Amino acid sequence: MGIPTFFYKFVIHKITLMRKIFFTLLLLMLSLNVFAQSNKLSIDGYIKDGSSGEPLYMATVVIKEVGLWSTSDDKGHYIITGISKGKYTIEVSMLGYETHTTPIEIKNDNLTLNISLPLSSLSLQEVVVTAKEGGEMNSSSKIEKQTLEHIQPSSLKDVMQLLPGSVTANPNLTSVNSLSIRDFSNNSANVLGTALIIDGASVSNDANMQMLNSGTTTSGQSTAGGGVDARQISTDNIESIEVIRGVPSAEYGNMTSGAVVVKTKAGVTPWEFRVKADPALKQVYAGKGFSLGEKNGVMNFDVDYALAYKDVRTVSDKYDRVNLQVGYSNNFKKKLTLNAKLSANYSKASSASDPDIFLDELEVEKDMGLRLNVNGKWIINKPWITNVEYVFSGGYTDQYSRNKSYVSAGRIPSATTMLDGESIGFFTPFQYYSDVEVFGAPVDAQAKIMATQFGKYGDASNKVLIGMEYMMQGNLGEGKVFDITLPPSPGTASYRERSFKDIPFLYRYTAFAEDKLKYSFGEQYLELQAGARFTGVYVSGVTSDNLSAFEPRFNARYVILNKRQGFRNLSVRSGWGISYKMPSMVYLYPEDAYSDLVSFSYNDIDANNFGLAVITTKRVETANSNLKLQKSVNLEFGIDFDANIVSGSLVYYNEKLTNGYGFVTEYTPVVYKRYGYEWANGVPKQTILGSGVNPVYSNGNIYVAGQELPSISDTTFMSYLIPANGISNNKWGVEFTLDFPQIKAINTSINVSGAYMNISTMRDAMSQYLYGSMINGRSFPYVGIYAGSNTSSNKTMKEKLSTNVRFITHIPQIAMVVTLTMQMVFMENTVYENTYLGNSQVYYDDDNGVRVSGEEALKDETHVKKINPLYIMDRKGNVTAFTQDMEQNSQYRNLIMTTNTPTYYIKSGYPFYGLLNLRLTKEIKKLATISFYANNFLNFKGRVKNSVTGYAQDKNTPIYFGAEVKITIK
């Protein structure tokens, strides 16, 4: 399939200006680089084990400023050629060893540099067991393997607690582990927009279709329409994690709320066996990296199993996980690296009914997946190109969902037809089990190729990045199946079977380019980074002009101080960028909605085996051709510093997310016949049929003993959910980190991190509501149309100021590190609002019946508040504005929303509360490592009173503890 026409139009329209800029820049840089190719030098040497002196095979050596690299051969030798004279930073890394970074200067001769790498160990003088902040042009946190072993995460979500402003949460694998950044409420738009990238390939949940119907997932364990479930990913085979919170490089896309970039293990390692246990979780792991001999590369093997219970006293809710990964890596002629990983995963979340209530209800979510990832680098080091990086990935997942529920609603007239119109239906049993199964088979394939060109021209260096990316996604599953005579929800909101095999695939095409310029003057330097992504999505059968995106991004950093002693570093930075998240398949291909209206119902089955149900079925297509891309605009300013007594960073950020994906309720009038009724003064009057009759439906009429029953034409409303851009987020805040040097007398250093977060979430799509009670034998005559939500609020503002103070005691003589964390929440407030076009919709009637609105209504604490619909829709589908005059009309009164309490819109909050966490890691020679953690080990309840209601609540996470043992066998 070729690139669709709309994508060509999009590219032609969007790329013209940027193409001229980048092509001009590229030509300039290439010509400069050709001119600078004379007098190129090299650096070589040997990489050895710091203890044994043995050569290290496949250690990576990188000159950071220009991107030149090499890997060591079986003799430990490396060589990098084509280096211009100047000052650089060289970084040497290898799995299981401490990363070595050192400044170098290339003068008039080739340089020889031999490096010894110490094994990563707590017996070293310096260890890092927290997230590393700073040093980049954007806000990001880097978590290395030693930190992961110290915090003992069960899933990637546990790792996120190291970020500034995050608070303690106990490990929990029995519920979905969603990833979100700069958030404290797991807003659905933030969760969907947080990208997860493993070994260069995006991990996507966009083809997950495990839904009962449009907008309703199969269970609380399903992530259809949301982000990736992080508990499915093992943390034991991870080498490093980078969490990008600021404006990302143009390399990264399909995201609106940051990215989590994961690198898994690749390299020679001894056998590692790990056993972890806490009150609700048992986990085992085994892994090893094998050298296949000279020039034959390395094979890695990892397997992990986890079993978690929601409550250890019962096995009704549990989660199983198995991950297996086999990898191969090699370096061909020190120019081309290859990393290939084949991974298989199995996960099953099940929730059964309490056996004490004698029900056999069950919810199951099961995934079995297989994925192949191939990635690497090819160093060319020519005037026109330096490196080529490639990623090819593909996967298949067998998804299974089951929702077995007990239905006891009596004999309900229902239908099975999937066509509009009348049909003879059936009656459900009085009570039964409904058993719905959903068989999904998401498949995806992606490819990304990036070319970089580095150049150094005196005091300036430059990196040009150009790349292309392709993604294909689809679902080959059998879909939703169940016994249609035993529907999961009998009545007007009806379910139908659906196959996924007829749903078209999604195709995404992306081109991106970026330029990064660094100019040095003395000890200072300026870095500028500018790039853009051009993305188009081809969606067969969906008519929308909104599925294309242009994403410009800019970052800048000015290093004011850059010395080796004293006040070593001071820099300021800023960034601005736009990011888009493409819609997943549940939003692009929602299921059609059905409503089964009872036109006639006679139930004498149990007494005389006579019964007749005539159903009018209405089918509505729920696809939204006006769906737009979820968009985020990110702005931040930061200061990084490194002095003798303290180092750290201070960052202000502002993120505005619009067009967040979700589902909203809509209604449509439906005209249907009601047999056995006549109009009596505008009220339907029913003809009562006695027992023992046998009604017959023929030619659009119903006959009893040969006599035709009267009928009327009535109108009611059908409700359904449609995908919509219904969420906006405005996040802003201040993040800070402070690192103090070790106090030698007690071997303790102090790390302080925290954040003030302010998040406003707005439901801004129109939502509709129908009053549920019947009026004179008919449904309520009007549907209310509300701003964002048919509840008391459509906007929530939350703010929190929290700080973590970590006391890190490291005793290298006994290879032990202990971290005591003091978590403090200084402020936590919530405000609810109901606004439209910036104006409050809240009002109340005072004791004299006078209408009060605006700020006075919001500040009032004695009267119940009201919210009107913006519009109303009648049975003919006519929509009219709701006016203040209608407020006193009794026929509209049931459409006016009210608050439960007079203080609903008053800012409420909690005062200071805090807790203490403990983590300990101890190495026993080189054979074993023992780790222990205890969250809230003093069991502080954090019981504080709400500032408005006065009710007390325990705010701290409950006491929790666990331990881990790692055994190493060489």
Salt bridges, closest charged atoms under 4 A:
ASP44 OD2 - HIS77 NE2 3.25
ASP73 OD2 - LYS334 NZ 3.38
ASP74 OD2 - LYS75 NZ 3.87
GLU91 OE1 - LYS64 NZ 3.87
GLU133 OE1 - ARG245 NH2 3.20
GLU136 OE2 - LYS142 NZ 2.92
GLU149 OE2 - ARG274 NH2 3.54
GLU149 OE2 - LYS966 NZ 3.03
ASP199 OD2 - LYS341 NZ 3.96
ASP206 OD1 - LYS581 NZ 3.13
ASP229 OD2 - ARG231 NE 2.63
ASP236 OD1 - ARG274 NH1 3.09
GLU251 OE2 - LYS448 NZ 3.50
GLU272 OE1 - LYS265 NZ 3.21
GLU272 OE1 - ARG274 NH2 3.94
ASP304 OD2 - ARG321 NE 3.20
ASP311 OD2 - ARG313 NH2 2.77
ASP360 OD2 - LYS404 NZ 2.62
ASP435 OD2 - ARG402 NH2 2.76
ASP444 OD2 - ARG371 NH2 2.45
GLU469 OE1 - ARG533 NH2 3.27
GLU527 OE2 - LYS516 NZ 4.00
GLU527 OE1 - ARG557 NH2 2.83
GLU551 OE2 - ARG533 NE 3.73
GLU551 OE1 - ARG553 NH2 2.95
GLU591 OE2 - LYS480 NZ 2.82
ASP592 OD2 - ARG619 NH2 2.80
ASP596 OD1 - ARG496 NH2 2.90
ASP606 OD1 - ARG411 NH2 3.00
GLU636 OE1 - ARG182 NH2 3.21
GLU636 OE2 - ARG573 NH1 3.39
ASP640 OD2 - ARG573 NE 2.77
ASP642 OD1 - ARG568 NH2 2.78
GLU655 OE2 - ARG182 NH1 3.20
GLU655 OE1 - LYS731 NZ 3.42
ASP714 OD2 - ARG674 NH1 2.82
ASP714 OD1 - ARG778 NH2 2.50
GLU735 OE2 - ARG182 NE 2.99
GLU735 OE1 - ARG245 NH2 3.10
GLU799 OE2 - LYS907 NZ 3.42
GLU828 OE2 - LYS955 NZ 3.09
ASP845 OD2 - LYS866 NZ 2.88
ASP847 OD1 - HIS863 NE2 3.17
ASP860 OD1 - HIS863 ND1 3.29
ASP860 OD2 - LYS865 NZ 3.16
GLU887 OE2 - ARG851 NH2 2.83
ASP954 OD1 - ARG943 NE 2.66
GLU964 OE2 - ARG274 NE 3.10
